[in-house]
Amino acid sequence: MMTIREIRHVIPSHATTDGAGVKIQRSIGASPMFRLDPFLMLDEFYSDNPDDYIAGFPSHPHRGFETVTYMLDGHMRHEDHLGNKGDLRAGDVQWMTAAHGIIHSEMPQQTEGRMRGFQLWINLPAAEKMKPAAWQDIPAATIPDVALEGAHVRVIAGLLSAGDREVSGPIHGVSTKPVYFDVVLEPNATFETDLPTGHSAFVYLYEGNAFVGERSAPLDLRAAATLGEGDRVRIKAGPQGASFLLLAAKPLNEPVVQYGPFVMNTREEIEQALSDYRDGTLAA
């Protein structure tokens, strides 16, 4: 018997800045108590005003986790210490595994127009935190866009199982077995899909209005609604239609010690990361 997941907690997003002053809305990760294992952070950046994003994210380090950048609008350029360069445009995704360490920048390649997208941080298990850094750009054209009744679903990671459709996203081999769907619903349409039992899951509504589960609990705009236990999710759009991210992943159940861009399991490991960064060996 299928069990529909219901809303457990709501984590409102808070306006803040990051990088060199980019304006963002942060929900997951706004404070340590607002994490959802293995998710560390979700930021939404969205502005038509270049003053809000033009300074970008100059060179900075990471260690111990993965970053997933998903562009809805605009043009962002990635460069890192390994010599990798990549351009992110509307619909593109970059999946970066910082692991042992990476030093990179993410800079807007536009001086006007809309910049919109998301950055998600996913923790790595202790056994993988010091493996070599890696990254991949996933062009929009390689991400399945599945048309369902009243819905379109971009399957970035995980398996979409809806009705008689099963579609896998282009991301594979990640130990947390993530699910990452971008769902656009027509007014009053309903979306249902299976989710792995035991996965942590949340919904982030970025446009419109919608309701979750058999209780039809309303989603708050620009808030992360964490979901309770179950093996299926049901979301119904309101009269405005709805656009939302559905994210799920296998929890690690390991201690988390974070200091800015470093996420490890102990304080000693954080101190080592800081020492390595000072010595120039963080990303060696």
URVENJO-V583215 format. One record per pair of residues at least 24 apart in sequence whose C-alpha atoms are under 10 Angstrom apart, sorted by the first residue. I is the first residue (numbers start at 1). J is the second residue. Records with the same first field share a line. If there is no record, write none. Layout:
I->J + J
This chain:
1->231
2->194 + 230 + 231 + 232 + 233
3->194 + 197 + 213 + 214 + 229 + 230 + 231 + 232 + 233
4->192 + 193 + 194 + 195 + 212 + 213 + 214 + 215 + 227 + 228 + 229 + 230 + 231 + 232 + 233 + 234
5->194 + 195 + 201 + 212 + 213 + 214 + 215 + 226 + 227 + 228 + 229 + 230 + 231 + 232 + 233 + 234 + 235
6->211 + 212 + 213 + 214 + 215 + 216 + 217 + 225 + 226 + 227 + 228 + 229 + 230 + 232 + 233 + 234 + 235
7->201 + 202 + 203 + 211 + 212 + 213 + 215 + 216 + 217 + 218 + 219 + 224 + 225 + 226 + 227 + 228 + 229
8->202 + 225 + 226 + 227 + 228 + 229
9->34 + 202 + 224 + 225 + 226 + 227 + 228
10->34 + 202 + 203 + 204 + 219 + 220 + 223 + 224 + 225 + 226 + 227
11->35 + 202 + 204 + 220 + 222 + 223 + 224 + 225 + 226
12->204 + 220 + 221 + 222 + 223 + 224 + 225
13->42 + 43 + 44 + 204 + 220 + 221 + 222 + 223 + 224
14->43 + 222 + 223
15->43 + 44 + 45
16->43
17->45 + 52 + 53
18->43 + 53 + 55 + 56 + 57
19->53 + 55 + 56 + 57 + 58 + 59 + 60 + 105 + 106 + 107
20->53 + 54 + 55 + 56 + 57 + 58 + 59
21->51 + 52 + 53 + 54 + 55 + 56 + 57
22->46 + 47 + 50 + 51 + 52 + 53 + 54 + 55 + 56 + 57
23->47 + 51 + 52 + 53 + 54 + 56
24->52 + 53 + 116 + 117 + 118 + 119
25->118 + 222 + 223
26->118 + 119 + 222 + 223 + 224
27->204 + 222 + 223 + 224 + 225
28->120 + 121 + 202 + 204 + 223 + 224 + 225 + 226
29->120 + 121
32->256 + 257 + 258
34->224
36->122 + 200 + 201 + 202 + 226 + 248 + 249 + 251
37->122 + 123 + 176 + 199 + 200 + 201 + 248 + 249 + 250 + 251 + 252 + 253 + 254 + 255 + 256
38->65 + 121 + 122 + 123 + 124 + 125 + 176 + 178 + 199 + 200 + 201 + 248 + 249 + 250 + 251 + 252 + 253 + 254 + 256
39->65 + 66 + 120 + 121 + 122 + 123 + 124 + 176 + 178 + 200 + 201 + 202 + 247 + 248 + 249 + 250 + 251 + 252
40->65 + 66 + 67 + 120 + 121 + 122 + 123 + 256 + 258 + 263
41->67 + 119 + 120 + 121 + 122 + 123
42->67 + 68 + 69 + 118 + 119 + 120 + 121 + 122 + 204 + 224
43->69 + 117 + 118 + 119 + 120 + 121
44->69 + 70 + 71 + 116 + 117 + 118 + 119 + 120 + 204 + 206 + 222
45->71 + 72 + 115 + 116 + 117 + 118 + 119
46->72 + 73 + 74 + 114 + 115 + 116 + 117 + 118
47->73 + 113 + 114 + 115 + 116 + 117
48->74 + 112 + 113 + 114 + 115 + 116
49->111 + 112 + 113 + 114 + 115
50->108 + 110 + 111 + 112 + 113 + 114 + 115
51->111 + 112
52->115
53->107 + 108 + 110 + 111 + 112 + 114 + 115 + 116
54->107 + 108 + 109 + 110 + 111 + 112 + 115
55->106 + 107 + 108
56->105 + 106 + 107 + 108 + 109
57->104 + 105 + 106 + 107 + 108
58->103 + 104 + 105 + 106 + 107
59->102 + 103 + 104 + 105 + 106 + 107
60->102 + 103 + 104 + 105 + 106 + 261
61->98 + 101 + 102 + 103 + 104 + 105 + 260 + 261 + 262 + 273 + 277 + 282 + 283
62->97 + 98 + 99 + 100 + 101 + 102 + 103 + 104 + 133 + 260 + 261 + 262 + 263 + 273 + 277 + 282 + 283
63->97 + 98 + 99 + 100 + 101 + 102 + 103 + 124 + 129 + 130 + 133 + 260 + 261 + 262 + 263 + 264 + 270 + 273 + 274 + 277 + 282 + 283
64->97 + 98 + 99 + 100 + 101 + 102 + 122 + 123 + 124 + 125 + 126 + 128 + 129 + 130 + 131 + 133 + 258 + 261 + 262 + 263 + 264 + 265 + 269 + 270 + 273
65->96 + 97 + 98 + 99 + 100 + 101 + 121 + 122 + 123 + 124 + 125 + 126 + 128 + 129 + 130 + 133 + 261 + 262 + 263 + 264
66->95 + 96 + 97 + 98 + 99 + 120 + 121 + 122 + 123 + 124 + 129 + 133 + 134 + 135 + 174 + 263
67->94 + 95 + 96 + 97 + 98 + 119 + 120 + 121 + 122 + 123 + 135
68->93 + 94 + 95 + 96 + 97 + 118 + 119 + 120 + 121 + 122 + 135 + 136 + 137
69->93 + 94 + 95 + 96 + 117 + 118 + 119 + 120 + 121 + 137
70->94 + 95 + 116 + 117 + 118 + 119 + 120 + 138 + 140 + 156 + 182
71->115 + 116 + 117 + 118 + 119 + 140
72->114 + 115 + 116 + 117 + 118 + 140
73->113 + 114 + 115 + 116 + 117
74->108 + 109 + 110 + 112 + 113 + 114 + 115 + 116 + 117
75->107 + 108 + 109 + 110 + 113 + 114 + 115 + 116
76->105 + 106 + 107 + 108 + 109 + 110 + 115
77->105 + 106 + 107 + 108 + 109
78->104 + 105 + 106 + 107 + 108 + 137
79->103 + 104 + 105 + 106 + 107
80->104 + 105 + 106 + 135
81->105 + 283 + 284
82->133 + 134 + 283 + 284
84->134 + 135 + 136
85->137
86->135 + 136 + 137
87->137 + 139
88->137 + 138 + 139 + 140
89->115 + 117 + 139 + 140
90->115 + 116 + 117 + 139 + 140
91->117 + 138 + 139 + 140 + 141 + 142 + 143 + 154
92->117 + 137 + 138 + 139 + 140 + 141 + 142 + 143 + 156
93->117 + 118 + 119 + 136 + 137 + 138 + 139 + 140 + 143 + 156
94->119 + 135 + 136 + 137 + 138 + 139
95->119 + 120 + 121 + 134 + 135 + 136 + 137 + 138 + 171
96->121 + 133 + 134 + 135 + 136 + 137
97->121 + 122 + 123 + 124 + 128 + 129 + 131 + 132 + 133 + 134 + 135 + 136 + 174
98->124 + 129 + 130 + 131 + 132 + 133 + 134 + 135 + 261 + 262 + 283
99->123 + 124 + 125 + 126 + 128 + 129 + 130 + 131 + 132 + 133 + 134 + 262 + 263 + 264 + 283
100->128 + 129 + 130 + 131 + 132 + 133 + 134 + 273 + 281 + 282 + 283 + 284
101->129 + 130 + 131 + 132 + 133 + 134 + 262 + 273 + 276 + 277 + 281 + 282 + 283 + 284
102->132 + 133 + 134 + 135 + 282 + 283 + 284
103->133 + 277 + 282 + 283
118->245
120->247
122->176 + 178 + 249
123->176 + 251 + 252 + 254 + 256 + 263 + 264
124->174 + 175 + 176 + 252 + 254 + 263 + 264
125->175 + 176 + 251 + 252 + 253 + 254 + 255 + 264 + 265
126->252 + 254 + 255 + 256 + 264 + 265
128->175
129->263 + 264 + 265
130->264
132->283 + 284
133->283 + 284
136->171
138->170 + 171
139->170
142->169 + 170
143->168 + 169 + 170 + 171
144->168 + 169 + 170
145->169 + 181 + 182 + 183
146->183
147->184
148->185 + 190 + 191
149->185 + 186 + 189 + 190 + 191
150->184 + 185 + 186 + 187 + 188 + 189 + 190 + 191 + 237 + 241
151->183 + 184 + 185 + 186 + 187 + 189 + 190 + 191 + 237 + 241 + 242 + 243
152->181 + 182 + 183 + 184 + 185 + 186 + 191 + 243
153->181 + 182 + 183 + 184 + 185 + 191 + 243 + 244 + 245
154->180 + 181 + 182 + 183 + 184 + 245
155->179 + 180 + 181 + 182 + 183
156->180 + 181 + 182
157->181 + 247 + 248
158->195 + 196 + 247 + 248 + 249
159->193 + 194 + 195 + 196
160->192 + 193 + 194 + 195
161->192 + 193 + 194 + 195 + 232
162->191 + 192 + 193 + 194 + 232
163->191 + 192 + 193 + 194
165->193
166->193
174->249
175->249 + 250 + 251 + 252
176->248 + 249 + 250 + 251 + 252
177->248 + 249 + 250 + 251
178->247 + 248 + 249 + 250 + 251
179->245 + 246 + 247 + 248 + 249 + 250
180->245 + 246 + 247 + 248 + 249
181->244 + 245 + 246 + 247 + 248
182->243 + 244 + 245 + 246 + 247
183->235 + 242 + 243 + 244 + 245 + 246
184->208 + 237 + 241 + 242 + 243 + 244 + 245
185->209 + 210 + 235 + 236 + 237 + 238 + 240 + 241 + 242 + 243 + 244
186->236 + 237 + 238 + 239 + 240 + 241 + 242 + 243
187->236 + 237 + 238 + 239 + 240 + 241 + 242
188->235 + 236 + 237 + 238 + 239 + 240 + 241 + 242
189->235 + 236 + 237 + 238 + 239 + 241 + 242
190->234 + 235 + 236 + 237 + 238 + 241
191->233 + 234 + 235 + 236 + 237
192->232 + 233 + 234 + 235 + 236
193->231 + 232 + 233 + 234 + 235
194->230 + 231 + 232 + 233 + 234
195->229 + 230 + 231 + 232 + 233 + 246 + 247 + 248 + 249
196->229 + 230 + 231 + 232 + 248 + 249 + 250
197->229 + 230 + 231 + 232 + 250
198->228 + 229 + 230 + 231 + 248 + 249 + 250 + 251
199->227 + 228 + 229 + 230 + 231 + 247 + 248 + 249 + 250 + 251
200->226 + 227 + 228 + 229 + 247 + 248 + 249 + 250 + 251 + 252
201->225 + 226 + 227 + 228 + 229 + 233 + 246 + 247 + 248 + 249 + 250 + 251
202->226 + 227 + 228 + 245 + 246 + 247 + 248 + 249
203->227 + 233 + 235 + 244 + 245 + 246 + 247 + 248
204->243 + 244 + 245 + 246 + 247
205->242 + 243 + 244 + 245 + 246
206->242 + 243 + 244 + 245
207->240 + 241 + 242 + 243 + 244
208->237 + 238 + 239 + 240 + 241 + 242 + 243 + 244
209->236 + 237 + 238 + 239 + 240 + 241 + 242 + 243 + 244
210->235 + 236 + 237 + 238 + 239 + 240 + 241 + 242 + 243 + 244
211->235 + 236 + 237 + 238 + 242
212->236 + 237
219->244
